């Protein structure tokens, strides 16, 4: 197979969530001298972005998104150490968690995969994460961005509780805060004082990069 054919195979098989074929394609590509970066940026990420677009159009549903994300995860497991060696576009560190009282993690996990694929180091705190845990982990890992995920309207007020806890700890100006989840809106994000909001995993990557760019430009010109 040519390199172009391998990239097309990776795109197509990720799109339908065929994890074994994606793994075989990645290993075959590596054996044939295909760069890990090309597989990631020319096939795997575009495929997962198409999955997100199909989800938004109503052509795909959560199960299809999940199996595609798992296929992507399998490829990342192989490529991650190789990308680390080449220091591929390391964008920044993203600390992520589902807020206290909420145990939904599908959206969060999709975001993690997309962020990692886009060059972020992702630290996932899991679900039902209390404010003090976020504060402790911000102190430990010094992330660029902190993401709060909520799937329920009843747990969305934890965004404000988390931000208050971060402010009280004197860490608010050190991190960019992003929020998201099915019931969350830009308006709600503005009300609780978040820096950014994303409606889905693809948007989360774009927004996180944009906020980080702005933050670094502001620091550089200060």
Backbone as JSON Lines, residues from 0, in Angstrom:
{"i":0,"aa":"X","n":[0.84,-1.2,0.0],"ca":[0.0,0.0,0.0],"c":[0.87,1.25,0.0]}
{"i":1,"aa":"X","n":[0.42,2.26,-0.72],"ca":[1.13,3.55,-0.67],"c":[0.79,4.25,0.64]}
{"i":2,"aa":"X","n":[1.57,5.26,0.97],"ca":[1.29,6.03,2.19],"c":[-0.09,6.68,2.13]}
{"i":3,"aa":"X","n":[-0.44,7.17,0.94],"ca":[-1.77,7.78,0.79],"c":[-2.88,6.77,1.04]}
{"i":4,"aa":"X","n":[-2.68,5.55,0.57],"ca":[-3.68,4.48,0.78],"c":[-3.8,4.12,2.26]}
{"i":5,"aa":"X","n":[-2.67,4.12,2.96],"ca":[-2.69,3.82,4.4],"c":[-3.45,4.92,5.14]}
{"i":6,"aa":"X","n":[-3.18,6.18,4.77],"ca":[-3.87,7.31,5.42],"c":[-5.38,7.23,5.16]}
{"i":7,"aa":"X","n":[-5.76,6.86,3.94],"ca":[-7.18,6.74,3.61],"c":[-7.82,5.61,4.41]}
{"i":8,"aa":"X","n":[-7.09,4.51,4.54],"ca":[-7.59,3.38,5.33],"c":[-7.81,3.8,6.78]}
{"i":9,"aa":"X","n":[-6.84,4.52,7.34],"ca":[-6.96,4.97,8.74],"c":[-8.16,5.9,8.91]}
{"i":10,"aa":"X","n":[-8.36,6.79,7.95],"ca":[-9.51,7.7,7.99],"c":[-10.82,6.91,7.95]}
{"i":11,"aa":"X","n":[-10.93,6.01,6.97],"ca":[-12.17,5.25,6.77],"c":[-12.49,4.33,7.94]}
{"i":12,"aa":"X","n":[-11.47,3.63,8.44],"ca":[-11.71,2.65,9.49],"c":[-11.96,3.31,10.85]}
{"i":13,"aa":"X","n":[-11.35,4.48,11.08],"ca":[-11.65,5.23,12.31],"c":[-13.09,5.73,12.26]}
{"i":14,"aa":"X","n":[-13.52,6.16,11.09],"ca":[-14.87,6.68,10.9],"c":[-15.94,5.66,11.29]}
{"i":15,"aa":"X","n":[-15.67,4.38,11.01],"ca":[-16.66,3.34,11.34],"c":[-16.3,2.61,12.65]}
{"i":16,"aa":"X","n":[-15.2,3.05,13.29],"ca":[-14.86,2.49,14.59],"c":[-14.29,1.09,14.54]}
{"i":17,"aa":"X","n":[-13.59,0.77,13.46],"ca":[-12.98,-0.57,13.33],"c":[-11.6,-0.55,13.98]}
{"i":18,"aa":"X","n":[-11.58,-0.75,15.29],"ca":[-10.33,-0.61,16.07],"c":[-9.22,-1.54,15.6]}
{"i":19,"aa":"X","n":[-9.49,-2.84,15.36],"ca":[-8.39,-3.73,14.91],"c":[-7.77,-3.27,13.6]}
{"i":20,"aa":"X","n":[-8.61,-2.82,12.65],"ca":[-8.09,-2.36,11.35],"c":[-7.26,-1.09,11.52]}
{"i":21,"aa":"X","n":[-7.69,-0.21,12.44],"ca":[-6.95,1.03,12.69],"c":[-5.58,0.7,13.29]}
{"i":22,"aa":"X","n":[-5.55,-0.2,14.26],"ca":[-4.27,-0.61,14.87],"c":[-3.34,-1.21,13.83]}
{"i":23,"aa":"X","n":[-3.9,-2.12,13.0],"ca":[-3.09,-2.75,11.95],"c":[-2.57,-1.71,10.97]}
{"i":24,"aa":"X","n":[-3.43,-0.73,10.65],"ca":[-3.03,0.32,9.72],"c":[-1.9,1.17,10.27]}
{"i":25,"aa":"X","n":[-1.99,1.52,11.57],"ca":[-0.94,2.31,12.21],"c":[0.38,1.52,12.22]}
{"i":26,"aa":"X","n":[0.31,0.26,12.64],"ca":[1.53,-0.56,12.69],"c":[2.12,-0.76,11.3]}
{"i":27,"aa":"X","n":[1.24,-0.97,10.3],"ca":[1.7,-1.12,8.92],"c":[2.34,0.16,8.42]}
{"i":28,"aa":"X","n":[1.74,1.29,8.76],"ca":[2.29,2.58,8.35],"c":[3.66,2.82,8.95]}
{"i":29,"aa":"X","n":[3.79,2.51,10.25],"ca":[5.08,2.69,10.91],"c":[6.14,1.79,10.28]}
{"i":30,"aa":"X","n":[5.77,0.55,9.99],"ca":[6.72,-0.4,9.38],"c":[7.15,0.09,8.0]}
{"i":31,"aa":"X","n":[6.29,0.84,7.35],"ca":[6.56,1.33,6.0],"c":[7.18,2.73,6.0]}
{"i":32,"aa":"X","n":[7.5,3.22,7.2],"ca":[8.18,4.52,7.28],"c":[7.26,5.73,7.23]}
{"i":33,"aa":"X","n":[5.96,5.52,7.45],"ca":[5.01,6.64,7.47],"c":[5.12,7.36,8.82]}
{"i":34,"aa":"X","n":[5.28,8.68,8.77],"ca":[5.52,9.45,10.0],"c":[4.28,9.42,10.91]}
{"i":35,"aa":"X","n":[4.49,9.25,12.22],"ca":[3.38,9.28,13.18],"c":[2.54,10.56,13.06]}
{"i":36,"aa":"X","n":[3.23,11.71,12.83],"ca":[2.52,12.99,12.73],"c":[1.54,12.99,11.57]}
{"i":37,"aa":"X","n":[1.96,12.42,10.44],"ca":[1.07,12.4,9.26],"c":[-0.17,11.55,9.55]}
{"i":38,"aa":"X","n":[0.04,10.4,10.19],"ca":[-1.11,9.55,10.5],"c":[-2.08,10.27,11.42]}
{"i":39,"aa":"X","n":[-1.54,11.03,12.36],"ca":[-2.38,11.74,13.32],"c":[-3.12,12.9,12.67]}
{"i":40,"aa":"X","n":[-2.36,13.78,12.0],"ca":[-2.93,15.03,11.51],"c":[-3.61,14.92,10.14]}
{"i":41,"aa":"X","n":[-3.21,13.91,9.34],"ca":[-3.79,13.78,8.0],"c":[-4.89,12.72,7.92]}
{"i":42,"aa":"X","n":[-5.03,11.9,8.96],"ca":[-6.04,10.83,8.89],"c":[-6.88,10.7,10.15]}
{"i":43,"aa":"X","n":[-6.24,10.51,11.29],"ca":[-6.98,10.18,12.52],"c":[-7.81,11.37,13.03]}
{"i":44,"aa":"X","n":[-7.18,12.52,13.17],"ca":[-7.92,13.69,13.67],"c":[-9.01,14.13,12.68]}
{"i":45,"aa":"X","n":[-8.7,14.24,11.37],"ca":[-9.78,14.59,10.43],"c":[-10.95,13.6,10.49]}
{"i":46,"aa":"X","n":[-10.65,12.33,10.69],"ca":[-11.71,11.33,10.77],"c":[-12.59,11.56,11.99]}
{"i":47,"aa":"X","n":[-11.96,11.83,13.13],"ca":[-12.74,12.05,14.35],"c":[-13.52,13.37,14.26]}
{"i":48,"aa":"X","n":[-12.96,14.34,13.53],"ca":[-13.71,15.59,13.31],"c":[-14.94,15.34,12.45]}
{"i":49,"aa":"X","n":[-14.81,14.45,11.47],"ca":[-15.96,14.08,10.64],"c":[-17.02,13.34,11.47]}
{"i":50,"aa":"X","n":[-16.54,12.51,12.4],"ca":[-17.47,11.83,13.32],"c":[-18.28,12.88,14.09]}
{"i":51,"aa":"X","n":[-17.58,13.91,14.59],"ca":[-18.25,14.98,15.33],"c":[-19.26,15.72,14.47]}
{"i":52,"aa":"X","n":[-18.89,15.96,13.2],"ca":[-19.8,16.65,12.28],"c":[-21.04,15.8,12.01]}
{"i":53,"aa":"X","n":[-20.85,14.5,11.85],"ca":[-22.0,13.61,11.61],"c":[-22.91,13.54,12.83]}
{"i":54,"aa":"X","n":[-22.3,13.61,14.0],"ca":[-23.09,13.61,15.24],"c":[-23.96,14.86,15.29]}
{"i":55,"aa":"X","n":[-23.37,16.0,14.94],"ca":[-24.11,17.27,14.97],"c":[-25.26,17.27,13.96]}
{"i":56,"aa":"X","n":[-25.03,16.61,12.81],"ca":[-26.07,16.55,11.78],"c":[-27.17,15.54,12.13]}
{"i":57,"aa":"X","n":[-26.91,14.69,13.12],"ca":[-27.89,13.67,13.47],"c":[-27.72,12.38,12.68]}
{"i":58,"aa":"X","n":[-26.58,12.28,11.93],"ca":[-26.31,11.05,11.18],"c":[-25.66,9.99,12.08]}
{"i":59,"aa":"X","n":[-24.94,10.45,13.1],"ca":[-24.31,9.56,14.07],"c":[-24.92,9.83,15.44]}
{"i":60,"aa":"X","n":[-24.87,8.81,16.29],"ca":[-25.34,8.95,17.66],"c":[-24.2,8.59,18.61]}
{"i":61,"aa":"X","n":[-24.46,8.65,19.9],"ca":[-23.38,8.43,20.89],"c":[-22.64,7.1,20.68]}
{"i":62,"aa":"X","n":[-23.33,5.98,20.42],"ca":[-22.59,4.73,20.24],"c":[-21.56,4.8,19.09]}
{"i":63,"aa":"X","n":[-21.95,5.42,17.98],"ca":[-21.02,5.55,16.85],"c":[-19.82,6.43,17.22]}
{"i":64,"aa":"X","n":[-20.11,7.5,17.96],"ca":[-19.02,8.37,18.4],"c":[-18.06,7.62,19.32]}
{"i":65,"aa":"X","n":[-18.63,6.84,20.19],"ca":[-17.8,6.1,21.16],"c":[-16.89,5.09,20.49]}
{"i":66,"aa":"X","n":[-17.44,4.31,19.55],"ca":[-16.58,3.27,18.95],"c":[-15.51,3.91,18.07]}
{"i":67,"aa":"X","n":[-15.84,5.05,17.45],"ca":[-14.82,5.77,16.67],"c":[-13.73,6.31,17.59]}
{"i":68,"aa":"X","n":[-14.15,6.86,18.73],"ca":[-13.18,7.39,19.7],"c":[-12.29,6.29,20.25]}
{"i":69,"aa":"X","n":[-12.87,5.11,20.46],"ca":[-12.06,3.99,20.97],"c":[-11.06,3.52,19.93]}
{"i":70,"aa":"X","n":[-11.47,3.54,18.66],"ca":[-10.53,3.18,17.59],"c":[-9.38,4.19,17.56]}
{"i":71,"aa":"X","n":[-9.71,5.47,17.71],"ca":[-8.7,6.53,17.75],"c":[-7.78,6.32,18.96]}
{"i":72,"aa":"X","n":[-8.37,5.95,20.1],"ca":[-7.59,5.74,21.32],"c":[-6.56,4.63,21.12]}
{"i":73,"aa":"X","n":[-6.98,3.56,20.45],"ca":[-6.06,2.45,20.17],"c":[-4.87,2.91,19.33]}
{"i":74,"aa":"X","n":[-5.15,3.78,18.35],"ca":[-4.07,4.32,17.52],"c":[-3.16,5.22,18.35]}
{"i":75,"aa":"X","n":[-3.76,6.04,19.2],"ca":[-2.96,6.95,20.05],"c":[-2.06,6.18,21.01]}
{"i":76,"aa":"X","n":[-2.54,5.05,21.5],"ca":[-1.72,4.23,22.41],"c":[-0.4,3.83,21.75]}
{"i":77,"aa":"X","n":[-0.49,3.56,20.45],"ca":[0.73,3.18,19.71],"c":[1.57,4.42,19.39]}
{"i":78,"aa":"X","n":[0.9,5.49,18.97],"ca":[1.61,6.67,18.47],"c":[2.15,7.59,19.57]}
{"i":79,"aa":"X","n":[1.5,7.56,20.75],"ca":[1.83,8.52,21.81],"c":[3.33,8.56,22.13]}
{"i":80,"aa":"X","n":[3.96,7.4,22.42],"ca":[5.39,7.46,22.76],"c":[6.25,7.97,21.6]}
{"i":81,"aa":"X","n":[5.85,7.67,20.37],"ca":[6.62,8.12,19.21],"c":[6.46,9.63,19.01]}
{"i":82,"aa":"X","n":[5.25,10.12,19.25],"ca":[5.0,11.56,19.13],"c":[5.74,12.32,20.22]}
{"i":83,"aa":"X","n":[5.82,11.71,21.41],"ca":[6.55,12.34,22.52],"c":[8.03,12.47,22.17]}
{"i":84,"aa":"X","n":[8.58,11.45,21.51],"ca":[9.99,11.48,21.11],"c":[10.27,12.63,20.15]}
{"i":85,"aa":"X","n":[9.33,12.87,19.25],"ca":[9.54,13.92,18.25],"c":[9.06,15.28,18.75]}
{"i":86,"aa":"X","n":[8.53,15.28,19.99],"ca":[8.04,16.53,20.6],"c":[7.01,17.22,19.71]}
{"i":87,"aa":"X","n":[6.07,16.42,19.22],"ca":[5.08,16.91,18.28],"c":[4.2,18.0,18.88]}
{"i":88,"aa":"X","n":[4.34,19.19,18.38],"ca":[3.44,20.3,18.68],"c":[2.78,20.2,20.06]}
{"i":89,"aa":"X","n":[3.62,20.08,21.09],"ca":[3.06,20.0,22.44],"c":[2.4,21.33,22.76]}
{"i":90,"aa":"X","n":[1.08,21.32,22.82],"ca":[0.32,22.56,22.91],"c":[0.28,23.1,24.34]}
{"i":91,"aa":"X","n":[0.01,22.22,25.3],"ca":[-0.13,22.64,26.69],"c":[-0.72,21.51,27.51]}
{"i":92,"aa":"X","n":[-0.97,21.78,28.78],"ca":[-1.53,20.77,29.68],"c":[-2.98,21.1,30.0]}
{"i":93,"aa":"X","n":[-3.85,20.1,29.9],"ca":[-5.29,20.28,30.11],"c":[-5.74,19.34,31.22]}
{"i":94,"aa":"X","n":[-6.22,19.93,32.32],"ca":[-6.73,19.15,33.45],"c":[-8.25,19.05,33.31]}
{"i":95,"aa":"X","n":[-8.77,17.83,33.31],"ca":[-10.19,17.63,33.0],"c":[-10.89,16.79,34.06]}
{"i":96,"aa":"X","n":[-12.15,17.11,34.34],"ca":[-12.93,16.28,35.26],"c":[-14.42,16.57,35.16]}
{"i":97,"aa":"X","n":[-15.22,15.55,35.46],"ca":[-16.67,15.74,35.59],"c":[-16.93,16.19,37.03]}
{"i":98,"aa":"X","n":[-17.78,17.18,37.2],"ca":[-17.95,17.84,38.51],"c":[-18.61,16.94,39.55]}
{"i":99,"aa":"X","n":[-18.5,17.34,40.8],"ca":[-19.06,16.61,41.93],"c":[-20.56,16.38,41.73]}
{"i":100,"aa":"X","n":[-21.0,15.15,42.02],"ca":[-22.41,14.8,41.9],"c":[-22.8,14.26,40.54]}
{"i":101,"aa":"X","n":[-21.84,14.28,39.59],"ca":[-22.13,13.86,38.21],"c":[-21.16,12.74,37.82]}
{"i":102,"aa":"X","n":[-21.71,11.65,37.3],"ca":[-20.84,10.52,36.94],"c":[-20.83,10.25,35.43]}
{"i":103,"aa":"X","n":[-21.27,11.22,34.65],"ca":[-21.26,11.05,33.19],"c":[-19.87,11.35,32.64]}
{"i":104,"aa":"X","n":[-19.39,10.47,31.77],"ca":[-18.03,10.7,31.28],"c":[-17.84,10.52,29.78]}
{"i":105,"aa":"X","n":[-18.91,10.23,29.04],"ca":[-18.75,9.99,27.61],"c":[-18.22,11.24,26.91]}
{"i":106,"aa":"X","n":[-18.87,12.38,27.14],"ca":[-18.43,13.62,26.51],"c":[-17.03,14.01,26.93]}
{"i":107,"aa":"X","n":[-16.75,13.86,28.22],"ca":[-15.43,14.19,28.76],"c":[-14.36,13.32,28.09]}
{"i":108,"aa":"X","n":[-14.64,12.03,27.97],"ca":[-13.66,11.12,27.38],"c":[-13.41,11.43,25.91]}
{"i":109,"aa":"X","n":[-14.47,11.79,25.2],"ca":[-14.3,12.19,23.8],"c":[-13.43,13.44,23.69]}
{"i":110,"aa":"X","n":[-13.68,14.41,24.58],"ca":[-12.85,15.62,24.6],"c":[-11.39,15.27,24.88]}
{"i":111,"aa":"X","n":[-11.17,14.4,25.83],"ca":[-9.8,14.0,26.18],"c":[-9.06,13.44,24.98]}
{"i":112,"aa":"X","n":[-9.74,12.55,24.24],"ca":[-9.11,11.92,23.08],"c":[-8.78,12.96,22.02]}
{"i":113,"aa":"X","n":[-9.74,13.86,21.77],"ca":[-9.52,14.91,20.77],"c":[-8.39,15.86,21.19]}
{"i":114,"aa":"X","n":[-8.39,16.23,22.47],"ca":[-7.36,17.15,22.97],"c":[-5.98,16.5,22.9]}
{"i":115,"aa":"X","n":[-5.92,15.24,23.29],"ca":[-4.64,14.54,23.27],"c":[-4.15,14.4,21.83]}
{"i":116,"aa":"X","n":[-5.08,14.07,20.94],"ca":[-4.72,13.95,19.53],"c":[-4.22,15.26,18.95]}
{"i":117,"aa":"X","n":[-4.73,16.37,19.49],"ca":[-4.33,17.7,19.0],"c":[-3.05,18.22,19.64]}
{"i":118,"aa":"X","n":[-2.44,17.43,20.53],"ca":[-1.15,17.81,21.08],"c":[-1.15,18.28,22.52]}
{"i":119,"aa":"X","n":[-2.3,18.18,23.21],"ca":[-2.35,18.51,24.63],"c":[-1.93,17.31,25.48]}
{"i":120,"aa":"X","n":[-1.3,17.59,26.59],"ca":[-1.13,16.57,27.64],"c":[-2.39,16.65,28.49]}
{"i":121,"aa":"X","n":[-3.13,15.55,28.57],"ca":[-4.41,15.56,29.28],"c":[-4.29,14.81,30.6]}
{"i":122,"aa":"X","n":[-4.71,15.46,31.68],"ca":[-4.78,14.82,33.0],"c":[-6.25,14.68,33.34]}
{"i":123,"aa":"X","n":[-6.73,13.45,33.37],"ca":[-8.16,13.19,33.59],"c":[-8.4,12.8,35.05]}
{"i":124,"aa":"X","n":[-9.18,13.62,35.74],"ca":[-9.47,13.34,37.16],"c":[-10.68,12.44,37.33]}
{"i":125,"aa":"X","n":[-11.33,12.06,36.22],"ca":[-12.47,11.16,36.31],"c":[-13.78,11.89,36.56]}
{"i":126,"aa":"X","n":[-14.68,11.22,37.28],"ca":[-16.02,11.77,37.52],"c":[-16.21,12.1,39.0]}
{"i":127,"aa":"X","n":[-17.3,12.85,39.28],"ca":[-17.66,13.16,40.66],"c":[-16.49,13.83,41.41]}
{"i":128,"aa":"X","n":[-15.86,14.8,40.74],"ca":[-14.65,15.43,41.29],"c":[-15.03,16.66,42.12]}
{"i":129,"aa":"X","n":[-14.71,16.67,43.42],"ca":[-15.05,17.82,44.27],"c":[-14.12,19.0,44.02]}
{"i":130,"aa":"X","n":[-14.55,20.21,44.39],"ca":[-13.73,21.4,44.15],"c":[-12.32,21.29,44.73]}
{"i":131,"aa":"X","n":[-12.22,20.72,45.94],"ca":[-10.89,20.65,46.58],"c":[-9.91,19.76,45.8]}
{"i":132,"aa":"X","n":[-10.46,18.76,45.09],"ca":[-9.6,17.89,44.27],"c":[-9.06,18.67,43.06]}
{"i":133,"aa":"X","n":[-9.93,19.48,42.43],"ca":[-9.47,20.32,41.33],"c":[-8.36,21.26,41.81]}
{"i":134,"aa":"X","n":[-8.58,21.9,42.95],"ca":[-7.6,22.84,43.49],"c":[-6.26,22.13,43.76]}
{"i":135,"aa":"X","n":[-6.34,20.97,44.39],"ca":[-5.13,20.2,44.72],"c":[-4.35,19.82,43.45]}
{"i":136,"aa":"X","n":[-5.08,19.37,42.43],"ca":[-4.44,18.92,41.2],"c":[-3.89,20.08,40.36]}
{"i":137,"aa":"X","n":[-4.54,21.25,40.44],"ca":[-4.0,22.44,39.77],"c":[-2.66,22.79,40.39]}
{"i":138,"aa":"X","n":[-2.6,22.73,41.73],"ca":[-1.34,23.01,42.42],"c":[-0.26,22.02,42.06]}
{"i":139,"aa":"X","n":[-0.66,20.76,41.87],"ca":[0.33,19.71,41.6],"c":[0.83,19.73,40.16]}
{"i":140,"aa":"X","n":[-0.08,19.93,39.2],"ca":[0.28,19.78,37.78],"c":[0.48,21.09,37.03]}
{"i":141,"aa":"X","n":[0.06,22.2,37.63],"ca":[0.22,23.5,36.99],"c":[-0.28,23.51,35.53]}
{"i":142,"aa":"X","n":[-1.54,23.11,35.3],"ca":[-2.05,23.03,33.93],"c":[-2.29,24.41,33.32]}
{"i":143,"aa":"X","n":[-2.35,24.44,31.99],"ca":[-2.68,25.68,31.3],"c":[-4.2,25.9,31.3]}
{"i":144,"aa":"X","n":[-4.94,24.79,31.13],"ca":[-6.4,24.86,31.04],"c":[-7.01,23.84,32.0]}
{"i":145,"aa":"X","n":[-8.12,24.24,32.63],"ca":[-8.89,23.32,33.47],"c":[-10.29,23.21,32.87]}
{"i":146,"aa":"X","n":[-10.75,21.98,32.67],"ca":[-12.07,21.77,32.09],"c":[-13.03,21.12,33.06]}
{"i":147,"aa":"X","n":[-14.21,21.72,33.21],"ca":[-15.27,21.14,34.05],"c":[-16.38,20.63,33.13]}
{"i":148,"aa":"X","n":[-16.76,19.38,33.34],"ca":[-17.84,18.79,32.54],"c":[-19.04,18.49,33.43]}
{"i":149,"aa":"X","n":[-20.24,18.81,32.93],"ca":[-21.48,18.47,33.65],"c":[-22.53,18.04,32.63]}
{"i":150,"aa":"X","n":[-23.22,16.96,32.95],"ca":[-24.25,16.44,32.05],"c":[-25.66,16.75,32.55]}
{"i":151,"aa":"X","n":[-25.74,17.13,33.83],"ca":[-27.04,17.36,34.45],"c":[-27.2,18.84,34.82]}
{"i":152,"aa":"X","n":[-28.41,19.36,34.68],"ca":[-28.66,20.75,35.09],"c":[-28.45,20.9,36.59]}
{"i":153,"aa":"X","n":[-28.67,19.82,37.33],"ca":[-28.53,19.88,38.8],"c":[-27.08,19.95,39.24]}
{"i":154,"aa":"X","n":[-26.15,19.54,38.39],"ca":[-24.73,19.6,38.78],"c":[-24.0,20.8,38.18]}
{"i":155,"aa":"X","n":[-24.65,21.52,37.26],"ca":[-24.0,22.69,36.65],"c":[-23.59,23.77,37.67]}
{"i":156,"aa":"X","n":[-24.33,23.97,38.77],"ca":[-23.88,24.97,39.76],"c":[-22.49,24.67,40.34]}
{"i":157,"aa":"X","n":[-22.02,23.43,40.19],"ca":[-20.67,23.1,40.68],"c":[-19.59,23.87,39.91]}
{"i":158,"aa":"X","n":[-19.9,24.32,38.7],"ca":[-18.92,25.15,37.96],"c":[-18.53,26.36,38.82]}
{"i":159,"aa":"X","n":[-19.55,27.03,39.34],"ca":[-19.3,28.24,40.15],"c":[-18.58,27.88,41.44]}
{"i":160,"aa":"X","n":[-18.99,26.77,42.06],"ca":[-18.34,26.33,43.3],"c":[-16.85,26.03,43.05]}
{"i":161,"aa":"X","n":[-16.56,25.41,41.91],"ca":[-15.17,25.09,41.57],"c":[-14.36,26.37,41.33]}
{"i":162,"aa":"X","n":[-14.95,27.29,40.58],"ca":[-14.24,28.55,40.28],"c":[-14.0,29.34,41.57]}
{"i":163,"aa":"X","n":[-15.0,29.35,42.46],"ca":[-14.82,30.03,43.75],"c":[-13.68,29.41,44.55]}
{"i":164,"aa":"X","n":[-13.61,28.07,44.53],"ca":[-12.56,27.36,45.28],"c":[-11.18,27.69,44.7]}
{"i":165,"aa":"X","n":[-11.11,27.77,43.38],"ca":[-9.83,28.09,42.71],"c":[-9.42,29.52,43.04]}
{"i":166,"aa":"X","n":[-10.4,30.43,43.05],"ca":[-10.12,31.83,43.41],"c":[-9.61,31.92,44.85]}
{"i":167,"aa":"X","n":[-10.29,31.21,45.75],"ca":[-9.93,31.24,47.17],"c":[-8.51,30.73,47.38]}
{"i":168,"aa":"X","n":[-8.1,29.77,46.55],"ca":[-6.75,29.2,46.67],"c":[-5.7,30.08,46.0]}
{"i":169,"aa":"X","n":[-6.15,31.19,45.39],"ca":[-5.21,32.1,44.74],"c":[-4.67,31.6,43.42]}
{"i":170,"aa":"X","n":[-5.41,30.7,42.76],"ca":[-4.92,30.08,41.52],"c":[-5.68,30.53,40.27]}
{"i":171,"aa":"X","n":[-6.7,31.37,40.45],"ca":[-7.58,31.67,39.32],"c":[-6.86,32.33,38.14]}
{"i":172,"aa":"X","n":[-5.9,33.2,38.44],"ca":[-5.21,33.88,37.33],"c":[-4.15,33.01,36.67]}
{"i":173,"aa":"X","n":[-3.95,31.81,37.22],"ca":[-2.92,30.92,36.68],"c":[-3.48,29.94,35.65]}
{"i":174,"aa":"X","n":[-4.81,29.8,35.59],"ca":[-5.41,28.81,34.68],"c":[-6.54,29.4,33.85]}
{"i":175,"aa":"X","n":[-6.71,28.83,32.67],"ca":[-7.87,29.11,31.83],"c":[-8.94,28.09,32.23]}
{"i":176,"aa":"X","n":[-10.15,28.56,32.5],"ca":[-11.24,27.65,32.88],"c":[-12.22,27.48,31.72]}
{"i":177,"aa":"X","n":[-12.43,26.22,31.33],"ca":[-13.42,25.92,30.29],"c":[-14.51,25.02,30.87]}
{"i":178,"aa":"X","n":[-15.74,25.19,30.38],"ca":[-16.85,24.37,30.84],"c":[-17.6,23.8,29.63]}
{"i":179,"aa":"X","n":[-18.27,22.67,29.87],"ca":[-19.04,22.06,28.8],"c":[-19.91,20.93,29.31]}
{"i":180,"aa":"X","n":[-20.73,20.4,28.42],"ca":[-21.67,19.34,28.77],"c":[-23.0,19.6,28.09]}
{"i":181,"aa":"X","n":[-23.81,18.57,27.98],"ca":[-25.05,18.65,27.2],"c":[-25.94,19.87,27.52]}
{"i":182,"aa":"X","n":[-26.22,20.16,28.81],"ca":[-27.15,21.27,29.09],"c":[-26.48,22.64,29.16]}
{"i":183,"aa":"X","n":[-25.17,22.69,29.03],"ca":[-24.42,23.94,29.25],"c":[-24.51,24.84,28.01]}
{"i":184,"aa":"X","n":[-24.57,26.13,28.24],"ca":[-24.62,27.12,27.15],"c":[-23.53,28.16,27.35]}
{"i":185,"aa":"X","n":[-23.28,28.94,26.31],"ca":[-22.32,30.04,26.41],"c":[-22.77,31.04,27.47]}
{"i":186,"aa":"X","n":[-24.07,31.28,27.51],"ca":[-24.62,32.24,28.48],"c":[-24.33,31.78,29.91]}
{"i":187,"aa":"X","n":[-24.5,30.48,30.15],"ca":[-24.26,29.96,31.5],"c":[-22.77,30.05,31.85]}
{"i":188,"aa":"X","n":[-21.94,29.75,30.87],"ca":[-20.49,29.85,31.08],"c":[-20.1,31.27,31.46]}
{"i":189,"aa":"X","n":[-20.72,32.26,30.79],"ca":[-20.44,33.66,31.1],"c":[-20.89,34.02,32.52]}
{"i":190,"aa":"X","n":[-22.05,33.52,32.91],"ca":[-22.61,33.83,34.23],"c":[-21.71,33.3,35.36]}
{"i":191,"aa":"X","n":[-21.17,32.08,35.18],"ca":[-20.35,31.51,36.27],"c":[-18.91,32.01,36.25]}
{"i":192,"aa":"X","n":[-18.56,32.74,35.18],"ca":[-17.21,33.32,35.14],"c":[-16.16,32.44,34.5]}
{"i":193,"aa":"X","n":[-16.59,31.5,33.63],"ca":[-15.61,30.67,32.91],"c":[-14.98,31.48,31.79]}
{"i":194,"aa":"X","n":[-13.79,31.07,31.38],"ca":[-13.11,31.77,30.28],"c":[-13.6,31.28,28.92]}
{"i":195,"aa":"X","n":[-14.07,30.03,28.9],"ca":[-14.48,29.48,27.61],"c":[-15.52,28.39,27.75]}
{"i":196,"aa":"X","n":[-16.24,28.17,26.64],"ca":[-17.27,27.13,26.57],"c":[-17.13,26.43,25.23]}
{"i":197,"aa":"X","n":[-17.39,25.13,25.2],"ca":[-17.4,24.4,23.94],"c":[-18.61,23.48,23.91]}
{"i":198,"aa":"X","n":[-19.26,23.42,22.76],"ca":[-20.47,22.61,22.62],"c":[-20.18,21.15,22.35]}
{"i":199,"aa":"X","n":[-18.97,20.85,21.87],"ca":[-18.61,19.45,21.59],"c":[-17.09,19.31,21.63]}
{"i":200,"aa":"X","n":[-16.62,18.08,21.41],"ca":[-15.19,17.78,21.54],"c":[-14.34,18.53,20.52]}
{"i":201,"aa":"X","n":[-14.82,18.6,19.28],"ca":[-14.06,19.32,18.25],"c":[-13.93,20.8,18.6]}
{"i":202,"aa":"X","n":[-15.05,21.38,19.04],"ca":[-15.04,22.8,19.42],"c":[-14.14,23.04,20.63]}
{"i":203,"aa":"X","n":[-14.08,22.07,21.53],"ca":[-13.24,22.21,22.73],"c":[-11.78,22.39,22.36]}
{"i":204,"aa":"X","n":[-11.33,21.63,21.38],"ca":[-9.93,21.73,20.94],"c":[-9.65,23.11,20.35]}
{"i":205,"aa":"X","n":[-10.52,23.55,19.46],"ca":[-10.35,24.85,18.8],"c":[-10.34,25.98,19.83]}
{"i":206,"aa":"X","n":[-11.31,25.94,20.75],"ca":[-11.45,27.0,21.76],"c":[-10.26,27.0,22.72]}
{"i":207,"aa":"X","n":[-9.85,25.82,23.16],"ca":[-8.71,25.72,24.1],"c":[-7.45,26.31,23.48]}
{"i":208,"aa":"X","n":[-7.2,25.98,22.22],"ca":[-6.02,26.5,21.54],"c":[-6.09,28.02,21.41]}
{"i":209,"aa":"X","n":[-7.28,28.5,21.07],"ca":[-7.48,29.95,20.89],"c":[-7.25,30.7,22.2]}
{"i":210,"aa":"X","n":[-7.83,30.18,23.3],"ca":[-7.67,30.82,24.61],"c":[-6.21,30.8,25.06]}
{"i":211,"aa":"X","n":[-5.54,29.7,24.77],"ca":[-4.14,29.56,25.17],"c":[-3.25,30.51,24.37]}
{"i":212,"aa":"X","n":[-3.56,30.64,23.1],"ca":[-2.82,31.58,22.24],"c":[-2.94,32.99,22.76]}
{"i":213,"aa":"X","n":[-4.19,33.36,23.1],"ca":[-4.45,34.71,23.62],"c":[-3.7,34.95,24.93]}
{"i":214,"aa":"X","n":[-3.77,33.97,25.82],"ca":[-3.11,34.08,27.12],"c":[-1.6,34.28,26.94]}
{"i":215,"aa":"X","n":[-1.0,33.48,26.06],"ca":[0.45,33.57,25.86],"c":[0.85,34.87,25.19]}
{"i":216,"aa":"X","n":[0.01,35.36,24.28],"ca":[0.29,36.64,23.62],"c":[0.23,37.77,24.62]}
{"i":217,"aa":"X","n":[-0.74,37.72,25.54],"ca":[-0.9,38.75,26.57],"c":[0.3,38.76,27.51]}
{"i":218,"aa":"X","n":[0.76,37.55,27.88],"ca":[1.92,37.43,28.78],"c":[3.18,37.96,28.08]}
{"i":219,"aa":"X","n":[3.32,37.63,26.81],"ca":[4.51,38.05,26.05],"c":[4.59,39.56,25.89]}
{"i":220,"aa":"X","n":[3.4,40.2,25.77],"ca":[3.41,41.64,25.55],"c":[3.38,42.44,26.86]}
{"i":221,"aa":"X","n":[3.24,41.73,27.99],"ca":[3.17,42.41,29.29],"c":[4.53,42.96,29.7]}
